[in-house]
Amino acid sequence: MNRTESPSRVLICLISLLVLLPVASLAAAEEPLVVFLVRHGEKVGDSHDAELSAAGLERAAALRASLRDAGVEHVHSSDFVRTRKTAAPIAKELGLKVEKYDYRDLPALVGRLRATGGRHLVVGHSSTTPSAVELLGGEPGSKIDEAREYDRLYVVTIGPDGTVSTVLMRYGEPFTGSGE
């Protein structure tokens, strides 16, 4: 049996959709943007695209353990072996694809994070991670010790009203700040 909807009924449905869509958008806008940012794990050597060392692989596992219950919805990595392998364990556990970004264009990455909303992990480098924190409006703290500091985990939260908070945590083997 074919049934034809009356024009007034169709119009009421369309008006209802138009009224409810902005409400749904407002509900999404009420959620904060949460971005977890880390530097890649320890690497083998100083080549341009160095692999992770055994310690770096352990750190990637520690990152997975630290963030498994954090509600991460997106995982981003620059296109280097060490960053992709740092991001891979948590992405695999959560069933997410590692999304690549251009480390030379951090404003584009930050724009993408803001436009997408939700909870993101960004794996970068000793120079790009604090810069990304700053572009998000957060506090990057002191310069990362390039040779030995791999344990920083920034959590930048941007509220619906635009307020930004930064929490600096540590994960995995701690950085002691002393020489080896």
C-alpha positions as CSV (number, residue, x, y, z in Angstrom):
1,M,0.0,0.0,0.0
2,N,1.5,3.4,-1.0
3,R,0.9,6.2,1.3
4,T,1.5,9.8,0.3
5,E,2.4,12.3,3.0
6,S,0.5,15.5,3.1
7,P,2.5,18.6,2.3
8,S,1.7,20.0,5.7
9,R,3.1,16.9,7.5
10,V,6.3,17.1,5.4
11,L,6.6,20.8,6.2
12,I,6.2,20.1,9.9
13,C,9.0,17.4,9.8
14,L,11.3,19.8,7.9
15,I,10.7,22.6,10.4
16,S,11.3,20.2,13.3
17,L,14.6,19.2,11.8
18,L,15.6,22.8,11.3
19,V,14.8,23.6,14.9
20,L,16.6,20.5,16.4
21,L,19.8,20.6,14.3
22,P,21.1,23.8,16.0
23,V,20.3,22.3,19.4
24,A,22.4,19.2,18.5
25,S,25.2,21.5,17.3
26,L,25.0,23.5,20.6
27,A,25.3,20.3,22.6
28,A,28.4,19.3,20.6
29,A,29.8,22.8,21.2
30,E,29.3,22.4,24.9
31,E,32.0,19.7,25.0
32,P,35.6,20.8,25.6
33,L,38.3,20.1,23.1
34,V,40.9,17.9,24.8
35,V,44.3,17.5,23.2
36,F,47.0,15.2,24.6
37,L,50.4,16.0,23.2
38,V,53.7,14.1,23.4
39,R,57.1,13.9,21.9
40,H,57.9,10.6,20.1
41,G,59.7,7.9,22.2
42,E,63.4,7.4,22.4
43,K,65.1,6.8,19.0
44,V,68.0,4.9,17.7
45,G,70.7,7.3,16.4
46,D,70.4,10.7,14.9
47,S,69.3,9.9,11.4
48,H,66.5,12.0,9.8
49,D,63.9,9.2,10.1
50,A,65.3,7.2,13.0
51,E,63.5,4.1,14.4
52,L,62.4,3.8,18.0
53,S,64.9,2.2,20.4
54,A,63.8,-0.5,22.8
55,A,63.2,2.2,25.4
56,G,61.1,4.1,22.8
57,L,59.0,1.0,22.2
58,E,58.5,0.7,25.9
59,R,57.5,4.3,26.1
60,A,54.9,3.8,23.3
61,A,53.5,1.0,25.4
62,A,53.4,3.2,28.5
63,L,51.6,5.9,26.5
64,R,49.0,3.3,25.4
65,A,48.5,2.3,29.1
66,S,48.3,5.9,30.2
67,L,45.7,7.0,27.6
68,R,43.6,3.8,27.1
69,D,40.8,5.1,29.3
70,A,41.1,8.8,28.3
71,G,38.5,8.8,25.6
72,V,40.9,9.5,22.8
73,E,38.9,9.7,19.5
74,H,41.6,10.8,17.1
75,V,45.4,10.0,16.9
76,H,47.7,12.3,14.9
77,S,51.3,11.8,14.0
78,S,53.9,13.5,11.9
79,D,55.1,11.3,9.1
80,F,58.3,9.9,10.7
81,V,58.9,6.3,11.7
82,R,59.5,7.3,15.4
83,T,56.3,9.3,15.7
84,R,54.1,6.8,13.9
85,K,55.5,3.9,16.0
86,T,54.9,6.0,19.2
87,A,51.3,6.5,18.2
88,A,50.6,3.0,16.8
89,P,50.0,1.0,20.1
90,I,47.3,3.4,21.4
91,A,45.7,3.7,17.9
92,K,45.6,-0.1,17.5
93,E,44.1,-0.6,21.0
94,L,41.4,1.9,20.4
95,G,40.7,0.8,16.8
96,L,41.7,4.2,15.4
97,K,43.7,5.1,12.3
98,V,46.8,7.3,12.8
99,E,46.1,10.5,10.9
100,K,49.3,12.1,9.5
101,Y,49.9,15.9,9.8
102,D,52.6,18.2,8.4
103,Y,54.9,19.1,11.3
104,R,55.9,22.2,9.3
105,D,52.3,23.5,9.3
106,L,51.2,23.4,12.9
107,P,48.5,26.1,12.4
108,A,46.7,23.7,10.0
109,L,46.8,20.9,12.5
110,V,45.5,23.1,15.3
111,G,42.7,24.4,13.0
112,R,41.8,20.8,12.2
113,L,41.7,19.9,15.9
114,R,39.5,22.9,16.7
115,A,37.2,22.2,13.8
116,T,36.8,18.5,14.7
117,G,36.5,18.8,18.5
118,G,36.6,15.9,20.8
119,R,39.7,14.2,22.2
120,H,42.9,13.9,20.3
121,L,46.4,12.6,20.8
122,V,49.1,14.4,18.9
123,V,52.6,12.8,18.6
124,G,55.3,15.2,17.6
125,H,58.8,16.3,18.3
126,S,60.8,18.2,20.9
127,S,60.4,21.4,19.0
128,T,56.9,21.0,17.6
129,T,55.1,19.7,20.7
130,P,55.6,22.8,22.8
131,S,54.8,25.0,19.7
132,A,51.5,23.1,19.2
133,V,50.6,23.5,22.9
134,E,51.2,27.3,22.5
135,L,49.2,27.5,19.3
136,L,46.3,25.9,21.2
137,G,46.6,28.7,23.7
138,G,48.3,26.5,26.4
139,E,51.4,26.9,28.4
140,P,54.4,25.0,27.0
141,G,56.7,25.4,30.0
142,S,60.4,25.2,29.7
143,K,62.3,23.9,26.6
144,I,62.4,20.1,26.2
145,D,65.8,18.6,26.8
146,E,66.4,17.3,23.3
147,A,68.9,14.6,24.3
148,R,67.0,12.9,27.2
149,E,63.5,14.2,27.9
150,Y,60.8,12.0,26.3
151,D,58.3,11.7,29.2
152,R,56.2,14.9,28.8
153,L,52.5,14.5,28.4
154,Y,50.6,17.7,27.9
155,V,46.8,17.9,28.3
156,V,45.4,21.0,26.8
157,T,41.7,21.6,27.4
158,I,39.7,24.3,25.6
159,G,36.3,24.9,27.1
160,P,33.2,25.9,25.2
161,D,33.8,29.5,26.4
162,G,37.3,29.5,25.0
163,T,39.1,29.2,28.3
164,V,42.3,27.1,28.0
165,S,44.0,25.0,30.7
166,T,47.2,23.1,30.5
167,V,48.3,20.2,32.6
168,L,51.8,18.8,32.2
169,M,52.2,15.2,33.3
170,R,54.9,12.6,32.9
171,Y,54.5,9.0,31.7
172,G,56.8,6.0,31.3
173,E,60.4,6.1,32.6
174,P,60.9,9.5,34.3
175,F,63.2,12.1,33.0
176,T,65.5,13.1,35.9
177,G,67.2,16.0,34.3
178,S,70.7,14.7,35.2
179,G,73.3,13.5,32.8
180,E,73.9,9.8,32.2
